[in-house]
Amino acid sequence: MTDEHVVKPKLKETIGRLFDKAFSDDPMIACQAVGKLIVLLNVAVKQAGVSEYNAILDYESLGANRAWAELTRDKEPGRAMQTARNVLKNIGFFAFDQRFCTLEPDAFVGRK
């Protein structure tokens, strides 16, 4: 990766915060965060000049949209959370890839 293909630090921090929110127990927070996370991951891979993740992000954006519809249209928060968790399962590797994400030290373990 050249200097022109580096993800901006602020974007990486925002992606890390969204991963944290996406693991919320509150369906409204989790489902919104998953959708935003997919959008920003798309931005990050473009900034990084990487195209190998385009297909998975396109596919998982459908899951994020489905989770939101299950929550808001269908009024099925349990199903929405299950769908959001499946999306996270498939994109979770981004959380630990330092090219795209910077995690807080206490990410995914709850607040103090």
C-alpha positions in Angstrom: 0.0 0.0 0.0 1.4 3.4 -1.0 0.8 6.6 1.0 -2.0 7.5 -1.3 -3.7 4.2 -0.4 -3.9 4.6 3.4 -7.1 4.7 5.3 -7.3 8.0 7.3 -6.9 7.5 11.0 -10.2 9.2 11.9 -12.1 6.8 9.6 -10.4 3.8 11.2 -11.4 5.1 14.7 -15.0 5.7 13.5 -15.1 2.1 12.2 -13.8 0.8 15.5 -16.5 2.7 17.4 -19.2 1.4 15.0 -18.0 -2.2 15.6 -18.4 -1.5 19.3 -22.0 -0.2 18.8 -22.9 -3.0 16.4 -22.4 -5.4 19.3 -24.9 -3.6 21.4 -27.7 -5.5 23.0 -30.2 -2.8 21.9 -31.5 -3.8 18.5 -32.1 -0.2 17.4 -28.4 0.7 18.1 -27.0 -2.6 16.7 -29.0 -2.6 13.5 -28.2 1.1 12.7 -24.5 0.6 13.5 -24.2 -2.5 11.2 -25.6 -0.5 8.3 -23.3 2.4 8.9 -20.4 0.0 9.4 -20.9 -1.5 6.0 -21.0 1.9 4.4 -17.8 3.1 6.1 -16.0 -0.2 5.4 -16.7 0.4 1.7 -15.2 3.8 2.0 -12.1 2.4 3.8 -11.4 -0.3 1.2 -11.6 2.3 -1.5 -9.2 4.5 0.4 -6.9 1.6 0.8 -7.1 0.8 -2.9 -8.2 -2.8 -2.1 -10.9 -4.4 -4.2 -10.9 -8.0 -2.8 -13.5 -7.2 -0.2 -16.1 -5.6 -2.5 -18.2 -8.7 -3.0 -18.5 -9.5 0.6 -19.4 -6.0 1.5 -22.0 -5.8 -1.2 -23.5 -9.1 0.0 -23.4 -8.1 3.7 -25.0 -4.7 2.9 -28.1 -6.8 1.9 -28.0 -8.4 5.3 -27.7 -5.1 7.1 -30.6 -3.7 5.2 -32.6 -6.9 6.0 -31.8 -6.5 9.7 -33.2 -2.9 9.6 -36.3 -4.0 7.8 -36.9 -6.8 10.2 -36.6 -4.4 13.1 -38.6 -1.5 11.7 -41.1 -2.9 9.2 -41.6 -6.4 10.6 -41.3 -5.5 14.3 -39.1 -8.6 14.9 -36.2 -7.4 17.1 -35.0 -10.9 17.8 -34.8 -11.8 14.1 -33.2 -8.4 13.3 -30.5 -9.0 15.9 -29.9 -12.5 14.6 -29.4 -11.1 11.1 -27.2 -8.3 12.3 -25.0 -10.8 14.2 -24.7 -12.9 11.1 -23.5 -9.9 9.2 -21.0 -9.2 12.0 -19.8 -12.8 11.9 -18.9 -12.3 8.2 -17.3 -8.9 8.5 -15.8 -9.3 11.9 -12.3 -9.8 10.6 -12.2 -6.1 9.6 -12.2 -5.2 13.3 -8.8 -6.8 13.7 -7.3 -5.6 10.5 -5.2 -2.5 11.3 -5.4 -1.3 7.7 -9.1 -0.6 8.2 -9.9 -0.3 11.9 -8.6 1.0 15.2 -10.2 -0.6 18.2 -10.5 1.0 21.7 -8.7 -1.1 24.3 -12.0 -2.1 26.0 -13.9 -2.8 22.7 -16.5 -5.5 22.9 -16.2 -6.0 26.7 -18.6 -3.4 27.9 -18.1 0.0 29.5 -16.5 0.7 32.9 
